[in-house]
Amino acid sequence: MKKIFAASLVFFSLFLMAFLPQEKRPITVYLIGDSTISIKDTNKYPETGWGMPFVYFFDETVKVDNRAKNGRSTRTFLEEKLWQPVSENLKTGDYVFIQFGHNDEVPTKKSYTTEEAYQANLKKYISETRRKKANPILITPAARRKFDANGKIEGTHDTYSELVRKVAKETKTPLIDLDRKSQELLQQFGEDKSKLLFLQLEAGEHPNYPKGSNDNTHFSELGARKIAQLVLAEIKNLNLELATRIVNQEAKAN
């Protein structure tokens, strides 16, 4: 009788444990990419990479490690050995968010990467991430601010964004189509109001930019936060495990 009681007690304990919340293992989310994500020096303020506000939307189990660097492409990020320390430190369950394209796609830049090499590099990041049992996430490049004569947003990454979508499909990698999502955001703001999202300053408006700034690629603080929120929304839409570690977006946005 005692044995039956003991066995029942063990079974009941296991049954209860199955319904108790499981403690989440700490993970790291690595961000690799270019200046639209990267951490900015104080002399560049108010320019802000979307990776900067991104760190504040997660609970204490998540460390966001922003390795993005200004001016880098998929090729130069590898050549300068910026990827190596990320790949070496990846642990099971970590994430790597991969967003390149701004510098890969411009033939006049030293960072230019051919379409073939661009795809191969993305696949390298994916395969090496998966080798460590971590999670690669592909992101199309964030949209630039460009409107046509009728006030309609125009795509400026069409070719290289489509290559990211192609690689995502071929490799069955989760995709955040930030190009399309950010174009929708810019269209909602409109041609004039969307200037608030970018590094747009009048001469003398800020001491870091005495001559002003007419930058339609890099974000203001507001723009970076809005882009980060688009990424967070897509993390939820993709039903990634990471979504369970996002804290209240609205609370953090205010």
N, C-alpha and C positions, 0 to 999 in steps of 0.2 A: 504493500500500500504506500509506504514511504517513497519507494522508487517511482511509482506512478505519479505521486504528488510532485516529486522533484522534476520528473520529465515534463509534467504539465507546466510547472513554474518556468522552466527553461524555454519551453515553446511559447508561453505567454509573453515572456520578456523579449524574445526575438520578434514576436508579432508586434509588440509595442515599438520596438526599435525601428521597424520597417516604416513606421509612420512619423518618426521623429525627423526633424530637419537635419540633413547631413551637413557637417561643417565643410565649408568650401576651402579648397586648397589654394594658397596664394599663387597668383600667376603674374607674369609680366606681359604687357602688350607693347611690342616694339613698333615704332613708326619709322619707315624708311621712305625717303623721297626727296623732294626739292624745297625751294624757298617758300612755297605756299603752305608748307606744314611746319617748317623749322622754327626753333627758338631764336628770337631776335635779340641782338645786343641793345642796351639802353639808348645808344646814340641813333638807333633806327626807329625808336618809338615815334608815333603810334603804330608803325607797321607791326603786324601780328600774324604769325603762322597759326593755322587752325589747330595744330597740335598743342598749342599753349593752353587754350581754355579746355581742350578735350580732357586733360588730366583730372579736372575737378568734378567730372560727372560719375565717377565710380566709387564703390565702397572701399573699405580698407584692405580688401583681399586683392586688389588690383594695383600694380605699379605700372605706370605708363612711362616707357623709356623712349624718348624722342631722339632718334639718330638722324633725322632728316638734315640735309645740308644745302645751303644756297647754291644754286647753279649746277647741281649734280643731275646726271642722267643715269639710266640703268647701267650704262657702260662705265662711266667715271666713278660711280659709287663702288663698283667692283674693282676697278683699276687702282683706286686709292686705298683699297683694303678697308673700306668703311663697313662692308658687309661681313667680313671675317669675324670680328668680335661678337657680332650679333649671332651668327650661326654657331659659334663655339659655345655660347652661353645659353642657347635655347634649352628649355626643359619641357617635358611632357605637359601639354595643356596650355602652353604659352600661345600667344598670337603674334603674327607679323602682318601689319597693314602695309601694303605695297602700292605707292602712288607716284609714278613717274610719268613723263611725257612732255612737260613744258620745255625741257631742254633737249630731250631726245629728238624732237621733231623739227628743230630749226637747223637747216643745212649750213648756215653761216656761223654757227656756234662751234666751239671746240668740243663741246659735249655731244655733238650730233651723233645719233645712233641710227643705222639703217633699220628699215622695217623688219628685216630678217633677224638682225642682231637684237633688236628690241624684244621681239617675241622670245628669242632664245634666252635672253637674260631674265625675263620674267619667269620663264619655266625653270631656270636655275634656282631662283629665289624660292619658288614653290617646292621643287623637289628636295632642296636642302632643308627647308623648313619641315616638310613632312618626314624626312629621315630622322629628325629629332622628336617625332610624334607631337609636333606643334602644329598650329593652324594658320595657314596662309590665307589672307584676304586680299583680293585684287580691287583696286580703286582706279577708276578712270580719272584723268586730271581735272581739277576744278576749272570751271569756265572762266574765261576772261570777260570783261565787260565790253561788249561790242554790239551796237544796235544798228539796224539798217535805217534808211530814210523814213520808214513808216513806223519806227519805234519798236520793231520786232527784234528780239535777241538773235544773234548769229553765232553759230558754232565756230570755234577756232581750233578745235582739236579733233575734228571729224575722223581723220585717217588713223591717228594713233589711239584714239578712244576705241575705235572699232577693232583695232588689233588687241586691245586689252579684253574686250568682250569675246573675241575669238579664242584667245588663250584660256580665258575662264571656262568657256564651253568645252574646249579640247581636254583640259586638265580636270574638269569638274571641280573648279575652285569657286567658292562664294565670291560674288561680285557686288560691289557697291558702285553704281553708275553715277558717280558724283558729277560728271560732266552734264548729264541730262538733268539731274536734280538741282544743280546750282543754276543752270540756265532757267529752269522754272522759277527759282527764287528771284533771279534778276528780273525776269519778266513781270513777276508780281510787284516788285518794287518800282519798275518802270525806268526809263532812260535817265531821268534826272535824280530821282530819289536813290537809285542804286549806287550813286556816287558815294553815299554814306558807308557803303560796304567795302570801299577800297581806299587806298592811300591817296586821297584827293584833298589837297590843301592849297589854300591861297598863299601868296607870298607874304611872309611875316606872320602867318597864323601859328606856326610852331617853330621853336628855336632850332630844332634838328633839321628843318627844311626852310631856311630863310628865303629861298627862291620859290617856295611852294612845291607841289608835287601833282603830276597828272598821270598817276599810275593806275592802270586798269587790270593789273595782274595780281598785285599783292594786297592783302586785306588790312582794313582797319580793325580795331578791337571788336567792333560790332560785327563786321563781316566775318571775322575768324570764328566768333561764337555762333553765328548763324550757320556757317559751314559745318562746324563741329556738331551742331544739333542735327543737321542733315545726315551726317555719318552715324550718329547715335540712333536716329530713327530707322536707318537701314539695318543696323545691327539687330534691332528688334524685329524688323520685317523678315530678316533671314532666319530668325529663331536660333541665333547662336547662343551657346551656353553663356557667353559673355554678357548677354542681355540681362541675365538674372543678377548681375552685379552692378547694373546702372542704378544710381540713386535718382530721386525725383528731378526730372529735367527742368520743370518749371521753377522749382525752388532754387536751383542752381543758376537759372537764367536771369533771375532778378537781383 
